[in-house]
Amino acid sequence: MCGICGVLNFDGAPVSPAVVQVMTDAIAHRGPDGEGVYEEPGVALGHRRLKIIDLSDTANQPMCDASQRYWIVFNGDKPRESVKVNVRVAVGPTPPLVRSASAG
C-alpha cells in the first residue's frame, strides 16, 4: 500500500526539502515503485507509490488540478474491479478535476 506524508506550517514558514525527503525515505518500503514531492511556502506533500492496479504514470502523486493551484496526496486502493472510486476536491461551486503533475 502507498504511503503519504506532509508538513504544514500555519505561519507560512518554509518547509525544508530535506525534512520531506527523510519522511518519504522512511516510508520507502510502502511504495517502492515511485516517489513524489510537492513544496511551496508553508507546505510540503510527499508520496511513495506501490503500483498494483493502475500501472500508468498518470496515477503518480502528488496530484493537482488543471490550474496547479490545488494539490493532494492520498492513500487508497480499489478493492474490487466492479467498484468505481471517484476522487474530487471540492473548492467553490464546481470541483476541479484532479490529475497527476507528471501527466503533462
C-alpha positions, 0 to 999 in steps of 0.5 A, spaced: 500 500 500 502 507 498 504 511 503 503 519 504 506 524 508 506 532 509 508 538 513 504 544 514 506 550 517 500 555 519 505 561 519 507 560 512 514 558 514 518 554 509 518 547 509 525 544 508 526 539 502 530 535 506 525 534 512 520 531 506 525 527 503 527 523 510 519 522 511 518 519 504 525 515 505 522 512 511 516 510 508 520 507 502 518 500 503 510 502 502 511 504 495 517 502 492 515 503 485 515 511 485 516 517 489 513 524 489 514 531 492 510 537 492 513 544 496 511 551 496 511 556 502 508 553 508 507 546 505 510 540 503 506 533 500 510 527 499 508 520 496 511 513 495 507 509 490 506 501 490 503 500 483 498 494 483 492 496 479 493 502 475 500 501 472 500 508 468 504 514 470 498 518 470 496 515 477 503 518 480 502 523 486 502 528 488 496 530 484 493 537 482 488 540 478 488 543 471 490 550 474 496 547 479 493 551 484 490 545 488 494 539 490 493 532 494 496 526 496 492 520 498 492 513 500 487 508 497 486 502 493 480 499 489 478 493 492 474 490 487 474 491 479 466 492 479 467 498 484 468 505 481 472 510 486 471 517 484 476 522 487 474 530 487 476 536 491 471 540 492 473 548 492 467 553 490 461 551 486 464 546 481 470 541 483 476 541 479 478 535 476 484 532 479 490 529 475 497 527 476 503 533 475 507 528 471 501 527 466 503 533 462 
